[in-house]
């Protein structure tokens, strides 16, 4: 069977080489995936020398075909999409899923129907306004006038996310589409109907807290999870439990295993394989699910056909099938993490189990207590070693893509794996039986509720710990610790001993982790004043710290992560769970949308806001949450000065009228001879009033107003305060921020300019 792997793995390498002709970090990540998986296989092929020639031929053929197949696929899809991009006209498409409502638009995944060529996947956007949203279901035909664009970017940055899912275009409709209902839903869209039915049954059977988790566990649909809970899962390193993959697939096989004796292998395969295929369809054939499903099917068929099962061959064959269907699936982050985790488990977990039980053997016994004890020990050790195996290979990729390390992950996985297993085995049958046997579904749902409650409490409890997850931007010393850990692992592999002594390297890693966290806390809690302009996309969030005291000016943005999470990560990286002061210049989304999440994660001692826009719903939400959390709210109607460690903050009351931008607050942070000015979104007219009434000093740092808008950061302000440095908090936008005229004014004023869209998070430190 290894001959198949000899072909499939080079085929995957060829596809990755073709797909990742992109920026070098991404290309490197793809190369690491192939290299690590291939290395695992080569290590296990050492002794098989008799058919080396055949394997070399298969490797060469696989690599060549991978390169050729990827090129041919792009010619049929990406090249055609590039020809259509930028055109506008009548579009006819078939809905591939249910529509999703956004803030002001509705999106639906479609297949563009082209009688002269292949149908292309696309996302259709339309804007209903006050009109009723058309009733759309999978299989319906939609007709409208739309403008087509390539789906090769997210938030203005190049991304292969949509390509990896077979979506190559976006269509922005200038009108509501005309819907022609399908006489019968095509077979390929039945899974979308099943997911909708499952979701409806889950909503009826479970409480609100459990329903979102049950839907994510059984279908992979995370839309029912609250932002706060999903963030908590990510901080604990448990996001994988709601990203359906191998763990869930193994639990699908557990269901028939409870009913069929393991000795009856053919019966087990006959019952399990249809369930695996149905579950793959239910989750929309996500790459990580297909990988797990193919591996399970091959592992079931091997014993049933009296053939030896081989996990490496199963893994490589799954990769081959996925890349044959869509070579761009190689860019799917979930796919890369899924394959790397399995490769790590294959390479490490078995050896760790063997070494552990060789050193600490279990006593054999025929009594039930002894058998239960041995089973419990094997389960716990298996959980730990499997987590180590998966984390060892996926951590570098996680750091590259997400920039965070979850230190709570091993403990969280150990404490919750049992709950995830029980919940899945209860929720899946409950949702499936809910429409047929309501009583059975209700009983299973009632059994799942207390388990869900315990799971939520564990997740929230662990995620609230200061160092549960550390962002490498906030915890840069942690990167050196990771390099040290991998160096220790490499040294242990190179200088193996007959009787390994793991205690010394484990203690070294633990001690260096404590040292890294201590140095990180010291660096963030310096005695001077630190101004950190966080990268939150198109928005603003500025963290001020002095002598361990913290203040946050604004908390809003449009980045991939919630701005409240970004700010909370920085505060918790200091070893704190309290924010001393939150200042909101005004209540617009790009300055305040992250406040609810921030207040869920941190205790905010005081909130300073302008008394403006009484009908603003975000203002009402924030003030209600502040009252619920016991946060002191101060409306700034006159200029006020607040101490922040060794620094002082001057909060300037609103000076303008006519809207949120003009009626907002501005902040001056001062430490000795260092001054930093934050003007919010005020325009030039209000800036002139601030100059007249604010008694502004010459400053060293200016956070440019309104994200670099041409109407802010006026010549008068620059002449009055004479800043040495300017930071523009900006992200991808359609407003033209920062304006060329603003950049010119800053250059003429002699300012060194930094931008969060180019440099990321920017930190300026002033000593006492």
N, C-alpha and C positions, 0 to 999 in steps of 0.2 A: 504493500500500500504506500510505502514511502516514495515510490516512483511518481505517484500523483503529486505529492508534496514537492518533489524535485522540479516539477513543471509549474505548479501553481505559485510557489513563492517567487521565483524569478519573473513570472508573469506580473505579479503584484509589484515587484520592484520596477519593472518597465513602465507600468502605469504611473507609479509615483514619480518616476523621473520625468515623465511627460507632463503630468498634471502640475507638478511643482516647479515649473519654469516661471516662478514668481519671486517675490522678495526672499532673500537668502534665509531668514530665520524660519519661514514657513517651509521652504524646501528642505532645510536641515531637519525640521521636525518630522517630515515625511520619511526622510532617509533613515532617521533613528528608529522609526517604527519597523521598517523592513530589516534594518541591520540587526536589531535586537531579536526579532522573531527568527530570522535566518540563523543567527548565532546559536540560538537554542537548538535548532535542528542540526546544525553542523556538529555541535558538541555530542549529539546522540548518534551521529552517523560515522563516528571515527572507525569503528570496528568493521564496518561494512565496505570492504575494499574490492570485493569481487566484481561488482558491476559499476565501477567508477566511471567507465567510459559512457555507459548508457545514461548515467546521471548527468554527466557533463553535457551530453547531447540534449537531454530534456531541459537542463538549465538554460542553455543557449536558445533553444526553441521558445521556452517560456518568456525569456527576456525580450526576444525579438517580437513575438506576438503581442506582448503587452504594449510595447511602443507603437506597433502598427494599429492595434485595436483602439488605443486611446486617440490616435490621430484620426482614424476613420470615424469614430463617434463624434469627435469635435466637428468634423466636416459636415455631419448630418444634423448637428444641433447648434453648437455655438456659432459656427460660421453663418448658418441660416439666420440665427437670432441677430447677429451683427448686421446682416443686410436689412432686417426689418426695423432695427432700432432707429429711432428718430422719425419714423413715418407716422402719419395720422390718417385714419380712415375707418371704414366700417369693419368691425371685428365680430366674428362668429366663433363662439367658444362653448365648450361643454363643461358644466360645473363638475369638479372632481371631489368637492367636499361641501360642508355646510358653510354659509357665510359667517364671518366674525365681525362684530361691531367694534369700531374704535371710537376715539373721541369725537371726530367729526366725519369719519368715513366708514365705509363698509368694505371689507375685502373678502374675496373668495378665490380659492385655488381653482384654476380652470385648465383645460386643454384647448389651445387654439386650433380650430379645425381648418386645415389647409388641403383642398382637394388635389393640389399639385405637388405636395411634399409631405414630410412627416409632421404629425401634430406635435406642437411644442408646449411644454408646461409653462404656465404664467400665473401671476397674481393680478386679478382684476380689482381695481379700486374705483368706487363710485361714491358720490356725496349726496345723500338723500335730502339734507337740509330739513325742512318741515314736512316733506312728503313721506308717505309710508314706505318702508323698505319692502321691495318685492319678495314674494314667497319663493325661495330658491332651495332646491334640494339636489343632491348629487344625481347627475344624469340629465338634468335640464339643459336646454340650449339657450344661451344668452346672446343677444345681438345689441350692439351699441356702437357709437363712434368713440374711438379712444386713441390716445397717443401712446406709442410703444417705446420702452426704454429697456436697456440691458439690466438684468437683475444681478449685476456683478459687484454691488456695493451696498453697504449698510451704514447709515449715518455719514455718508460721504467718504467712507473708507473702503478700499477694495476688500472684498470678502467672497469666499467660495461657498458660503452657507447655502444659498439658493441653488447654485449649480449642483451641489452635492445631493440635493433632493429632487433633481430633475426639473427645476424651474429656471428658465433662462430669460424671461421677459417680465416686465411689469406693464400693465395697461391702465392708464388713467382715463376713465370715461368722463366725457363732458356732459353726460346725461344718464338718467337711470336706464339700465338695460331692459330690453324687451325679453320676457321670459316665455319660452315655449316648453311646457311641461313634457317630460318623457313619458311615453306610453307605458314603458316598463323600465325599471332601473337596471342598467347594464351590470353584468356579473361583477366586474372589477370594482364597482362602487358599493357592493353589498356590505363590505366591512365598515364603511362609513355609517350605514344604517344601523349596523349592530352596535357601533360605539354610541350612537345617539340613544338607542334603546337601553343600553347598559347604563348610560349616564342618567336617564330618566328613572330607571329602577333604583339606582343608588341614591338619587335625591329623595326618593320616597321612603326608602328603608332606613337611612342613616341620619344621624344628627348633622348639623352644618359643619361641625369641626371634623367629624369622621368622613363625611361624604367626599370632600376634596381629596383626602388621603386615599380613600378607597378607589376613587376614579383614577388617580395617578398610578396606584399600584397595579390595577388590573388592565388599564388601557394605555398608560403612558401620557394621558392628557393631564397636564399640570395646571390648566386654567382654573380649576376649583381650589387650588391652594392659595391661601392668603400670602401676600408678599412677605409678611413678617415670618411666617412659618417656613416658607421656602428658603429665606435667608438663614434662618436658624439651622435648617438641614445642611446648607452649604458650609456654614461655620463649623458644624460638627463632622464634616466629611461624610455626610449621609445622603447627599444629593443623588447618589447612584441608586438608592432604593426606590426613587420615583422615576428613574430613567430605565425603563424596562429593558432587561438584558439577560445575561446568563443565569443570575440568581433566580429570577422569576421563572425562567424556562425550566430550571431544575425543579422548582416547586410545582409547575404544571405536571411534570412527570410523577411527582410524589402522589398526586391525587389518584391515578389508577394503580400506583404501586401499593396503596393502602388496601385495594380491593383484589388485586391479582397477585398470586404468589410469585416470588421472584424466580423460582425454578421454571415457571412456565414462560420462557423467554419470548416465544413466538406470540403468545397471547398478549404479553406485556407490550410488545412492539405494535401489534394490531390495534390495541386500545390507545396507546400513548401517541403514536405518530399522527393520527387525525387530530388529536387535541393540540399537539404542537403546531400543526399547520393552521388550525383555526385560530390559535392564539397569535401566531405571526400575522395573520390577516387582520385580526382585531386591532392590533397595535399599528396597522398601516405599513407593515413590512419595513420598519425602521432598521437601518443597517446593523445596529448592535443586536436587535432581536433576530434578524436573519442569521447572523453569525452564530448566535446561541442555538437557534432552532436547527440549523443544518448540523451542527456538532451533535446535538441530542439525537437527531434522526440517525446519523451514521453510527453513533455509539449504541443505539437501540438495535439497528440492523445487524451490526457485527455479530453479537452473540446469537441473535435469532437465525442467522445464516451460517452459524458455526465458523465465523471468521473472527480473527483477533481484532479488537478495537484499538484504534490508534488516535490519540488526541491531536498530535501534530498534523497528521493527514487531515483529520476532520477540520481543524482550524484553517489550514491552507486551502482546502476545498471550499469552505465557506467564503474565504476572501476571494477566491476565483469567481464564484457565482455572483458575488456582489459587484465586482469590478467588470464582469461581463455585462451585467445589466446596466451599469452606469459607472464608467471609469472615474467620473468626478466625485463619486462617493468616497474616494480616497481623501478628500478634503474635509470630510465629516469628522468633527472633533470627537463625537461619541463613538464613532467607529474606531478611531485611533486609540482612544482610551480603553475601549472594550478589548481590542486585540492585545494591547500591551498588558492589560491586567491578566488575561489568560496566559500570555507568554511568561509573565512573572510567576504565576502560580505553578506552571509546568516546570520552570527552572528552579524554584526555590522551595515551594511549600512541601513537596514530598521529602526533600532532604532534611528540612527542619523538623518535620514530624519524626523521621527516622532517627535523627540525632537525639531528639528529646526523649523518645521512649527507649532508646538505647541507654541513655544516661539515667533515666528515671523509669525503669520498667514497671508495668502494672502487674500486680499479683493476680494470677488466674484464680477464679473461684466459680463454683456452680450455684452459689446462693444468689437469690434475687437481689439483695442489697449490694453484693459485690458487683454483679453485672450492671446494675444501675449506676454504681459509682464509676466503674470503668467507662461506661458509655458517656457519662457526664464529663469525665476528664478528657476523653477523646474529642468530644464535641467542643469543649472550651479550647483545647490546644489547637484543634483544627480551625476554629474561628480566628485565633490569634495568628497562626502561621499563614492562613489564607490571606488575611488582611496584610500581613507583612509582604507576602509575595506580590499581591496586587499593587500595593503602595510603592514597592521598590522600583517598579518599571514605569508607573504612571506619574510619580511625583515630578520628574523633570518636565514632562509635557504639561502637567497642571500648572507648574510655576510659569512656564513659557506663555501659556494661553491666558491664565487667570491672575497670575501674579500673587497668589496667596498660598499659604501652607496651613492645613488644619492640624494643629497639634492634638486636638481632642479626638481625632478620627479613630485611632486604635481602641480607645476606651469606649467611644460611642458605638462602634460596630459590635464590640463585645457585649455591651449592655442591651442592645436593641435587636440583634439578629433574630432572637427567638420571637420577639414581638412582630417583626416584619413577616416572618414565616407564618405565624398564627393568623395575622391579619389577612395575608394573601389567601391562605387556604379557607378562610371564612368568607371573605368579601367576594371572591370570584364566583363561587357557587351561589352565594346569596343574590348577586346581581344577575346571574344567568337564570336562576330559578324564580326570580321575583315576579316575572310576568306569567309564569306557568303555575307555580306552586307558591302563592303569596305567603302562606303560613310558614313553609320551610324557609323562605327568604327572610321573613321577620325574625324567626328564631336564630338563624345564623347571624343576622345583623345585631341582635341583642347580645349575643356572645362576643361579638367583635368590639362593641362599644367600650367596655372597661379596658380592654387591651389597648385600644386607640388612646384612651385617656392617659394610661401609663406611658405610652410611647411619646405623646405630646409633651408630658411633663419632663421626661428624661431629656428630650431634644431641647426644650426651652431652658432647662436648668444648665445643661452643658454649654449651650451656645452663649449663655450670659456670662461665662467665665472670661476674665480679661484676655487671656492668651489662648482661647479656644481656637481661634484662627488669626493668623498674623499676615497682614499685607506686606509684601517685600518692599513696597515704597515707604511704608511706615517703619518696618522692621528690617532695615538693610543688613543688620548683623546676622540675621537668620540665614541669609544667602551664604555667608561664609561658613555657618554651621552646617548647612546642607552639603557644601563642598567637602567639609571635613568628614561628614558621615560617609559619603560615597568614597572618599579616600580610604577610610578605615575598612569599608567593605572590600574595596579592591585589594588592600594589603592583606586582609584575611584570606582572600582567594589565592593571591600569589604566593603567600608564605604559609601554606596549609601545614597543620601539625597532625600527627596521628591521633593525639588526644587533644582536641580543641578545647580551649578555655574561654568561653564566650563572655564570662563575667567582666573581664578587664575592658574589652572594646565597648561593651554595653554601658559600663560605668563612665568611660571616657566620653561617649556620646551624650549621656545624661548630664554630666558635669558641664561640658561645653555648651549644651543647650541652655542651662541655667545662666552661664556666663554671658552668652549671646543676648538673652532676654534682659539681663541686668544692664549690660552696656547700652542696649536699646532704650531702656527706661531712662538711664542717665542722660543719653543724648537728647531725648525728647523733653526731659524735665530740666533743661539747662537754666541757669540763673538769669540769663539775659531775656530778650524778647525774640520769639520765633514767630514769623508770619508765614503760614503755609497756604498758598492758593491752590486748592484741590482741583484736580482735573475732573470736572463733572459734566463735560460736554458743553452744550450751549446753556450756560447758567453761571451761578456764582456761589461759592462756599469757601470761606476763608477762616482758617483755624489760627487763633492767637494763643500762645502759651508763654507763661513766665513763672518760674519757680514752682512748677507743677500745677499751676492754676490754668484753667482753660476757658476760652470764650470763642464762640463760633458766630461769625457774621454771615448770615444767610445760609440757606441749605436747599438749593434747587438746581435743576439741570436736566439735561436730556440724554445723558450718557447711557451706556448699556446697563450699568449698575445704578441702583437707587442712590441718589446723593446722600440720603440719610445713612445708608450702609457705609459709604465711603468715609464720611465724617466719623461715624462711630468706630470704624476700624482703627482710625488714627488715634482716637482717644483711648480705646482699649489697649492699643499697643503700648501706651504709657503705663499700663497696669491700673488704669482708672475705669470706673464704671459711672462716673458722675461728670456732667458738664456744668461748670459754674455759671455760665451766662450764655444765653442764645439771643442774638440781636437780629431782627429781621428788618431790613431797610424798607420793604413793602411786601405785599401779599401775592405777587405774581408767581406763576408756577416756576419760572426759571430762577426764582430766588427763595421759594418756600415749599416746593412740592415734596421735598424729602423730610420735612419736619415730622410728619406722623411716624414714619419708620424710625427716625432718630430718637423720638421720645419713647418708642416701644423698647428700644435697645439700651438707652441710657437714662439715668435720672438727671433731669434738667432742673437745676436749682432755681434759676430765674429766667424770665423771658421778657425782653424789652422790644416793644413794637410801637409803630405810629398808630394813632387813633384815626383810621381812615377806612374808606370803602366798607361801611357797615353791612352791606348786602353781599359782600364777597363770600362765596361758600367755603373757600379754602381758609379764610380768616375764621369763620364760624367753627370749622372742624378743628383748627389748631387751638383756639381758645377753649373749646369744649374738652379737648384732650388734656390741655394744661390744667384745667379744673379737676379733671378725673385723676390726674397724676399728682396733684398737689403742688404744681409749679407756680411760683409767684409770678404774676403778670404785672408789668409796669408799662403804662402808656406814656411815651416820651412826648410831653407837650412843651417842655422847656429844656434848654441845654442841661446836660447832667454829666458828672464825672464819676467814673467807677474805677476802683483799684483792681488790678489784676497782677497779683504777685508783686514784683518790683516795678511793674509798668502801670500806666494810667490810660484809661479809655475815656475819650470825650465823645458823648453821643449828642449830635446836633439835631435839634428838633426840626420838623418839616418847615421848609421856607417857601414852597411853591403851592400852586393850586392847579386844578384842571385834570388830574389823573394820578394813578398810582406811582408812576415814575417821578412826577414832580412833587408829590406829597410825601416822599420817603425820607428816611433817616440817612445821615452820613456819620462816619466814625473816624476819629483820629486816635491812633495808638502811639503812645510816647514812652520812651525809655531814655533818660538822659538827653543826649543830643540827637537821638534817632527818632524820627517821626514817620509814620505810615498813614496815608489818607485813603479812605474807602468812600466813594461818593454814590454808590448804588447805581441807579439808572437816571439820575437827574440830568436835565439838558443844560445848555450853555446859559440860559437865562437864570436858572436856579443856581448854577455855579457862581454867577456874578453876585448873587445875594449872599452866598456862603462866603465869598471873598470879603464882602462889605461888613457882614455881621459876625463872622466866625472867628476873627482874630487869628487867622491861620499862620503858622510859622513856615519857614523854609523846611521842606520835607526831603527825606531821602528816598522814600518809596511811594509811588502812586499806583493804586489799582484803578486802571482806566475805567471811566464811567460807561455804563450801558454796553459792555462787551466790545468797546472800540467803535461805537456808532459815530457817524459823522456829526451828529448833533450834540455830542458830549466831548469832554476833554478839550475845552476851548483854549485858544491862545491866551485869553485873559487868566484862566486858571493856571496854566503852565508858567506864565510870567510871574504870577503872584507867589507860587509855592516852590518853583524851581526844583522839580524832582530830579534825582540822579538816575533813578531806575523806575521803570514802569512795567507792570504786569497786566496783560489782557486775558481775562477769563472768558474763553470763547470755545465753541465747538462747531460742528457742521451745522450750517444754517442757510436759509434762503434770503436773509436780510442784507447780505453784503458785509457782515461784520468779520473782522475789523475793516473799516473804510480806509481806502488809500489816503484820503485827506487827513484822517486821524494819525495814521502812521507817519505821514509827512510832518505833521505838527510836532509829534514826539521826537522825530529825528532832528528837526530844526531847533528844538529846545535842548538838544544834547543828551537825551535820555537813552540809556541802554534798555531795549525792549525785549521782554520775554512773553511768550504766548503758550497757554496751556494746550492748544490744539497742535502745537509743534513740539514743545518740550515736555508736555505732561505736567504733573504736579510740580509746583515751583516753591522752594523754601528759601526764605531770607532770614538770616540770624543776625541779631544785634547784641553785642556784649554789653555788660554793665558799664 
